[in-house]
Amino acid sequence: MDTSLIRAYFAGLQERIVGELEKFDGKPFRRDAWGRGTSILIEEGDFFGYSVMTGQVSADVVVEEDLLACRIPGAVFRGLLAEAPFARFFTQGLAERLRHQPAFGSGPSLGEDVLVAVGSLAERPAVTVPAGATVLEISRVMRDEHVSSVLLLSEPPSIVTDRDLRNRVLAAGLGPDTPARDVASRPLRTVPHGTPVYGAWQVMLEHGIHHLPLERDGRIVGLVTATDLLRHHSHGPILALRRIERMPGREALRGYGTDLTRMVSTLAKSGLPVSHVARLVSHLNDALLRRILTWAEGDLGPPPCRYAFLALGSEGRHEQTLLTDQDNALVYADGVPEAAAYFEALAGKAIADLVAAGFPPCPGGYMATRWSGPLSAWKERFAGWIDEPRADAVLAAGIFFDHRAAAGTLDVSPLAEVVSRARGNAPFLSHLARAAVGFRPPIGAFRRLKPEDGGIDLKRGGLAPVQGLARVWALDAGVAATGTLERLDGAASAGLIDRARAEDLSEAYLYLAGLRLRAQLAALGEGTPPGNRIGADSLSPSERRHLKQAFLAIRDAQEATVTRYHVTLS
C-alpha cells in the first residue's frame, strides 16, 4: 500500500476536524463519553506530566510531530520542589505567574532605578520656622539655609516655597511684614519616607507641586524637591512637567510627543509597571491641557462660567501611554446664554493645539468640538443612554462613562450620580455585557493561539474585553471608579466576582498592556506607526505560554458573563 496516500488521507482528515473545531470559537472540549478531559495542544516550551505531584495520571500525551523532550525523573523533581522558586513555578496561580513575567527585560535602565525609596534622595531634614514668622523672616531663613522652601509649624503644618514668595507676595504687592501663614500652601501634601520614586512623581504631577515632605511614624523627617528627583532620573516626568510649565507659546508643542515617547520608553525599561507609566503620562497630559486652555482663555478672555474639560476612554481611565486619538468633551455650567459660543471657540483652539502636540483627531468625532454642552444636557444624555440602551447608546456609554475632569473647575460629580443609576438596570447591563463579549480572545482549537496576518491583536483580543467586563461589573456593583484595575478590585470587594478572578484578569490586563507597549515602542524605533498587534514570532516560548493563559482567563470570564447577564450571542 502506498504510505504517502495514507499520510495524505489522515492529513486531510485532521484538517477537516480542526476546521470543525474552529466553529466552536475556541471553546474547550467538554468531557466525552469515556470521561476523558479537555484536549490541548502543547507547544514549544510547554510542560506536561504534573502527575508526580498528585500520584495520579492526569493526561495522555500523543506526539504529532518530531519532538525533543526533556524528562525529569520523579525523585529529582520532588527534590527540586524543596526549592521555593522551583515549587512556586508549579503551584502559584495565574495572577502570580503573570506578575513575575515582565513584558520588558528586568533591571533598571541606564542605571537609574525608579523603585528606590524616595527618602534616600532627601539630603537633609526639612527646614522649619515658627507659625508666627513673617515673609521677611522666612526669606532670610531660605537664603541662609540655601533651600527653596520651609515648613511652617502651624496647626496643621503648611509650606512656603520660593514660588509662593514670588507669586503671592511680590506679584501681589504685599509687604515684608505679611504673616507667612497668609501665603503658605495648604493642605500639606506628604508621602511616607519609603514611597518609591515613581510614587513621589505621581503625587507631584497630580497636585502640581514641586516640594514634597516625607513622613515617618507620623513625623516629617525630610523633604524632596523636583530638582532632587530630576537629578536622580534625568528622563523622568519631572523634566517633562518642567518643559510644559515653561512653554513660551504654541510653537513649543511640536516636540511633546517625541519627548513623551522617550520618557515612556525609559520608564518601561526601568521596570516600572505599565499601569504606573500610564498614570504618570495622564498627569502630564493633564498639565499640557491646562497650559493649552490657559492660552485659549488668554485669546478669548475669561470664561463666562465654570467648566470642565473631560478626558474620555483610555485617557479618562488613566490608561493611555503613547499619544493616541483624542477622546474628550466639554461641560459647562447652566444658565449662561453666551457660554455656548465661548466654549465652542475654546474647544476649537484646544483641539487644534492638541493636534499640534501629537494627539490625532478622533476618527469617530468624540471631541469637545462636537461634544459640548451645559451640565443639565449632559445629565439628560447620560440618563437617556441608560434608560434606552440601543446599540449607539452602549457604544457611547463605553466611551463617556469612562470620563474624568482633566481640567477646569466645574464639579461634574452629578454625572457620576446619573451613571450610578445603571446599577440594577438589567436591560442596560445586558446590552453592556454583550458588548464586553463581542471581541473574543484569539484562541482556537486545542487552545492554540490564532495569529492573523502573523500578528496577535492584543487590544481586540484581550485589553478591550477586560475593559468591557470591568465596566459592566463595576456599574452592576455600584463602583464609581473608572480605571479598569480599580473596577475589577471594586467588583471583587462588592462580591460580584471572586477575588481570584479579579486578580487573574488584572494581571492578564497588565501583561497584555506591557506586551503592546513593547511592540509599539519597537515600531516607533523602526519608524513605523505603532498599533495594537504584536508579532507572533517575536514572542518567546514562555511569553506564548503566558499569553495563552491570559487569553484563556479572559475567555472564561466572558463565558461566565454571558450566563450571568443572559446575553444572547448572534
Solvent accessible surface area in square Angstrom, and as a share of the most:
residue,aa,sasa,rsa
1,M,202,0.90
2,D,74,0.38
3,T,83,0.48
4,S,53,0.34
5,L,122,0.61
6,I,65,0.33
7,R,159,0.58
8,A,64,0.49
9,Y,131,0.50
10,F,115,0.48
11,A,60,0.47
12,G,23,0.23
13,L,57,0.28
14,Q,89,0.40
15,E,130,0.58
16,R,143,0.52
17,I,85,0.43
18,V,43,0.25
19,G,35,0.33
20,E,94,0.42
21,L,24,0.12
22,E,65,0.29
23,K,150,0.64
24,F,123,0.51
25,D,58,0.30
26,G,3,0.03
27,K,94,0.40
28,P,20,0.13
29,F,64,0.27
30,R,166,0.61
31,R,173,0.63
32,D,58,0.30
33,A,101,0.78
34,W,198,0.69
35,G,42,0.40
36,R,141,0.52
37,G,37,0.36
38,T,56,0.33
39,S,53,0.34
40,I,93,0.47
41,L,36,0.18
42,I,64,0.33
43,E,42,0.19
44,E,143,0.64
45,G,36,0.35
46,D,34,0.18
47,F,95,0.39
48,F,95,0.40
49,G,51,0.49
50,Y,96,0.36
51,S,33,0.21
52,V,42,0.24
53,M,73,0.33
54,T,98,0.57
55,G,71,0.68
56,Q,131,0.58
57,V,128,0.74
58,S,90,0.58
59,A,68,0.53
60,D,121,0.63
61,V,69,0.40
62,V,124,0.71
63,V,89,0.51
64,E,116,0.52
65,E,140,0.63
66,D,148,0.76
67,L,109,0.54
68,L,166,0.83
69,A,58,0.45
70,C,124,0.75
71,R,211,0.77
72,I,86,0.44
73,P,64,0.40
74,G,28,0.27
75,A,75,0.58
76,V,77,0.44
77,F,15,0.06
78,R,136,0.50
79,G,46,0.45
80,L,66,0.33
81,L,42,0.21
82,A,87,0.68
83,E,102,0.46
84,A,58,0.45
85,P,89,0.56
86,F,51,0.21
87,A,22,0.17
88,R,122,0.45
89,F,71,0.30
90,F,41,0.17
91,T,88,0.51
92,Q,37,0.16
93,G,46,0.44
94,L,23,0.11
95,A,8,0.06
96,E,56,0.25
97,R,52,0.19
98,L,6,0.03
99,R,115,0.42
100,H,119,0.53
101,Q,33,0.15
102,P,77,0.48
103,A,12,0.10
104,F,30,0.13
105,G,62,0.59
106,S,102,0.66
107,G,38,0.37
108,P,74,0.47
109,S,20,0.13
110,L,132,0.66
111,G,71,0.68
112,E,31,0.14
113,D,46,0.24
114,V,0,0.00
115,L,88,0.44
116,V,50,0.29
117,A,39,0.30
118,V,0,0.00
119,G,6,0.06
120,S,82,0.53
121,L,33,0.16
122,A,27,0.21
123,E,138,0.62
124,R,108,0.40
125,P,98,0.61
126,A,23,0.18
127,V,22,0.13
128,T,66,0.38
129,V,6,0.04
130,P,95,0.60
131,A,38,0.30
132,G,54,0.52
133,A,7,0.05
134,T,33,0.19
135,V,4,0.03
136,L,64,0.32
137,E,86,0.39
138,I,0,0.00
139,S,41,0.27
140,R,126,0.46
141,V,45,0.26
142,M,14,0.06
143,R,159,0.58
144,D,88,0.46
145,E,66,0.30
146,H,166,0.74
147,V,37,0.21
148,S,39,0.25
149,S,7,0.05
150,V,1,0.01
151,L,4,0.02
152,L,0,0.00
153,L,100,0.50
154,S,23,0.15
155,E,160,0.72
156,P,84,0.53
157,P,52,0.32
158,S,0,0.00
159,I,13,0.07
160,V,0,0.00
161,T,15,0.08
162,D,57,0.30
163,R,84,0.31
164,D,11,0.06
165,L,27,0.13
166,R,120,0.44
167,N,87,0.44
168,R,103,0.38
169,V,9,0.05
170,L,137,0.68
171,A,83,0.65
172,A,63,0.49
173,G,67,0.64
174,L,77,0.38
175,G,36,0.35
176,P,77,0.48
177,D,112,0.58
178,T,20,0.11
179,P,45,0.28
180,A,0,0.00
181,R,117,0.43
182,D,96,0.50
183,V,5,0.03
184,A,8,0.06
185,S,31,0.20
186,R,122,0.45
187,P,92,0.58
188,L,36,0.18
189,R,100,0.36
190,T,41,0.24
191,V,8,0.05
192,P,90,0.57
193,H,46,0.20
194,G,54,0.52
195,T,21,0.12
196,P,39,0.24
197,V,0,0.00
198,Y,35,0.13
199,G,14,0.14
200,A,0,0.00
201,W,1,0.00
202,Q,43,0.19
203,V,32,0.19
204,M,0,0.00
205,L,3,0.02
206,E,90,0.40
207,H,71,0.32
208,G,40,0.38
209,I,41,0.21
210,H,28,0.13
211,H,18,0.08
212,L,0,0.00
213,P,1,0.01
214,L,0,0.00
215,E,63,0.28
216,R,124,0.45
217,D,135,0.70
218,G,70,0.67
219,R,155,0.57
220,I,48,0.24
221,V,34,0.20
222,G,1,0.01
223,L,25,0.13
224,V,0,0.00
225,T,25,0.15
226,A,4,0.03
227,T,60,0.35
228,D,22,0.11
229,L,1,0.00
230,L,31,0.16
231,R,150,0.55
232,H,43,0.19
233,H,1,0.01
234,S,52,0.34
235,H,69,0.31
236,G,2,0.02
237,P,0,0.00
238,I,5,0.03
239,L,43,0.22
240,A,13,0.10
241,L,9,0.05
242,R,56,0.20
243,R,110,0.40
244,I,4,0.02
245,E,56,0.25
246,R,163,0.59
247,M,13,0.06
248,P,111,0.70
249,G,12,0.12
250,R,89,0.33
251,E,132,0.59
252,A,36,0.28
253,L,1,0.00
254,R,204,0.74
255,G,34,0.33
256,Y,10,0.04
257,G,16,0.15
258,T,84,0.49
259,D,42,0.22
260,L,3,0.01
261,T,36,0.21
262,R,112,0.41
263,M,5,0.02
264,V,0,0.00
265,S,23,0.15
266,T,13,0.07
267,L,0,0.00
268,A,5,0.04
269,K,102,0.43
270,S,4,0.02
271,G,36,0.35
272,L,7,0.03
273,P,58,0.37
274,V,20,0.11
275,S,33,0.21
276,H,56,0.25
277,V,0,0.00
278,A,4,0.03
279,R,57,0.21
280,L,1,0.00
281,V,0,0.00
282,S,0,0.00
283,H,10,0.05
284,L,0,0.00
285,N,10,0.05
286,D,12,0.06
287,A,9,0.07
288,L,0,0.00
289,L,13,0.07
290,R,100,0.37
291,R,68,0.25
292,I,0,0.00
293,L,6,0.03
294,T,80,0.46
295,W,34,0.12
296,A,0,0.00
297,E,50,0.22
298,G,65,0.62
299,D,80,0.42
300,L,61,0.30
301,G,24,0.23
302,P,121,0.76
303,P,41,0.26
304,P,45,0.28
305,C,23,0.14
306,R,146,0.53
307,Y,11,0.04
308,A,0,0.00
309,F,3,0.01
310,L,1,0.00
311,A,6,0.05
312,L,0,0.00
313,G,9,0.08
314,S,34,0.22
315,E,23,0.10
316,G,0,0.00
317,R,15,0.06
318,H,34,0.15
319,E,31,0.14
320,Q,12,0.05
321,T,14,0.08
322,L,9,0.04
323,L,34,0.17
324,T,62,0.36
325,D,56,0.29
326,Q,6,0.03
327,D,40,0.21
328,N,9,0.05
329,A,0,0.00
330,L,0,0.00
331,V,0,0.00
332,Y,18,0.07
333,A,25,0.19
334,D,70,0.36
335,G,77,0.74
336,V,38,0.22
337,P,124,0.78
338,E,102,0.46
339,A,0,0.00
340,A,57,0.44
341,A,73,0.57
342,Y,30,0.11
343,F,0,0.00
344,E,119,0.53
345,A,42,0.32
346,L,0,0.00
347,A,0,0.00
348,G,31,0.30
349,K,66,0.28
350,A,0,0.00
351,I,14,0.07
352,A,60,0.47
353,D,9,0.05
354,L,14,0.07
355,V,61,0.35
356,A,51,0.40
357,A,1,0.01
358,G,36,0.35
359,F,14,0.06
360,P,56,0.35
361,P,69,0.44
362,C,17,0.10
363,P,121,0.76
364,G,41,0.39
365,G,17,0.17
366,Y,33,0.13
367,M,24,0.11
368,A,1,0.01
369,T,67,0.39
370,R,157,0.57
371,W,40,0.14
372,S,38,0.24
373,G,5,0.05
374,P,41,0.26
375,L,24,0.12
376,S,58,0.37
377,A,35,0.27
378,W,0,0.00
379,K,78,0.33
380,E,131,0.59
381,R,73,0.26
382,F,0,0.00
383,A,16,0.12
384,G,33,0.32
385,W,29,0.10
386,I,1,0.00
387,D,80,0.41
388,E,101,0.45
389,P,20,0.12
390,R,136,0.50
391,A,86,0.67
392,D,87,0.45
393,A,0,0.00
394,V,13,0.07
395,L,106,0.53
396,A,6,0.05
397,A,0,0.00
398,G,17,0.16
399,I,30,0.15
400,F,1,0.00
401,F,4,0.01
402,D,0,0.00
403,H,19,0.09
404,R,37,0.13
405,A,46,0.36
406,A,8,0.06
407,A,8,0.06
408,G,42,0.40
409,T,94,0.54
410,L,23,0.12
411,D,94,0.49
412,V,18,0.10
413,S,54,0.35
414,P,31,0.20
415,L,0,0.00
416,A,47,0.36
417,E,114,0.51
418,V,12,0.07
419,V,16,0.09
420,S,64,0.41
421,R,122,0.45
422,A,0,0.00
423,R,147,0.54
424,G,64,0.62
425,N,36,0.18
426,A,69,0.54
427,P,81,0.51
428,F,0,0.00
429,L,6,0.03
430,S,29,0.19
431,H,79,0.35
432,L,6,0.03
433,A,0,0.00
434,R,112,0.41
435,A,58,0.45
436,A,4,0.03
437,V,3,0.02
438,G,51,0.49
439,F,79,0.33
440,R,51,0.19
441,P,8,0.05
442,P,21,0.13
443,I,1,0.01
444,G,2,0.02
445,A,9,0.07
446,F,51,0.21
447,R,68,0.25
448,R,108,0.39
449,L,3,0.02
450,K,72,0.31
451,P,56,0.35
452,E,112,0.50
453,D,148,0.77
454,G,52,0.50
455,G,6,0.06
456,I,2,0.01
457,D,38,0.20
458,L,0,0.00
459,K,90,0.38
460,R,140,0.51
461,G,3,0.03
462,G,0,0.00
463,L,1,0.01
464,A,22,0.17
465,P,2,0.01
466,V,0,0.00
467,Q,22,0.10
468,G,7,0.06
469,L,0,0.00
470,A,0,0.00
471,R,25,0.09
472,V,0,0.00
473,W,5,0.02
474,A,1,0.00
475,L,11,0.05
476,D,24,0.13
477,A,11,0.08
478,G,41,0.39
479,V,31,0.18
480,A,91,0.71
481,A,37,0.29
482,T,32,0.19
483,G,7,0.07
484,T,1,0.00
485,L,44,0.22
486,E,76,0.34
487,R,5,0.02
488,L,0,0.00
489,D,73,0.38
490,G,14,0.14
491,A,0,0.00
492,A,12,0.09
493,S,80,0.52
494,A,59,0.46
495,G,61,0.59
496,L,31,0.15
497,I,20,0.10
498,D,85,0.44
499,R,101,0.37
500,A,65,0.50
501,R,68,0.25
502,A,3,0.02
503,E,74,0.33
504,D,37,0.19
505,L,1,0.01
506,S,20,0.13
507,E,20,0.09
508,A,0,0.00
509,Y,14,0.05
510,L,39,0.19
511,Y,8,0.03
512,L,0,0.00
513,A,15,0.12
514,G,4,0.04
515,L,0,0.00
516,R,48,0.18
517,L,3,0.02
518,R,58,0.21
519,A,20,0.16
520,Q,18,0.08
521,L,21,0.11
522,A,55,0.42
523,A,19,0.15
524,L,68,0.34
525,G,71,0.68
526,E,136,0.61
527,G,68,0.66
528,T,65,0.38
529,P,120,0.76
530,P,55,0.34
531,G,39,0.37
532,N,48,0.25
533,R,101,0.37
534,I,5,0.03
535,G,34,0.33
536,A,10,0.08
537,D,145,0.75
538,S,69,0.45
539,L,13,0.07
540,S,47,0.30
541,P,51,0.32
542,S,35,0.23
543,E,19,0.08
544,R,56,0.21
545,R,34,0.12
546,H,10,0.05
547,L,0,0.00
548,K,18,0.07
549,Q,47,0.21
550,A,0,0.00
551,F,0,0.00
552,L,24,0.12
553,A,17,0.13
554,I,0,0.00
555,R,3,0.01
556,D,62,0.32
557,A,0,0.00
558,Q,0,0.00
559,E,42,0.19
560,A,41,0.32
561,T,2,0.01
562,V,33,0.19
563,T,103,0.60
564,R,118,0.43
565,Y,18,0.07
566,H,155,0.69
567,V,14,0.08
568,T,106,0.62
569,L,84,0.42
570,S,141,0.91
